[in-house]
């Protein structure tokens, strides 16, 4: 499966979240590297591969990328208007969407999943088909 366009979009979408994920020094480094990759004249597939390398260096950014690629509804978080994100109903005043996430993991492997949105159901491990456990 070719996920080049989604990976490029993830590289753009993660930038405003880097400071919260990594802290200022690491966030600045990753943001700079992502900007350089995205602005380069390289072929899209090469850019996507470079983005994967950068995001895979940190657990939080690697999880974000995995979630961004695996969950189409996750891609809409933090984009568009509140009306677009909420399925047509306005969010409460001041609600800018999820800020923090609970982390879940599989008891039998290293699969992790972040629960970003209230009301979102917790999936089973895609490999073992067992419920994930909250960290």
Helices and strands as residue ranges (DSSP letters): H 4-13, G 15-17, H 18-22, H 24-39, H 44-55, H 59-70, G 74-76, H 82-85, E 102-105, E 112-115, E 133-134
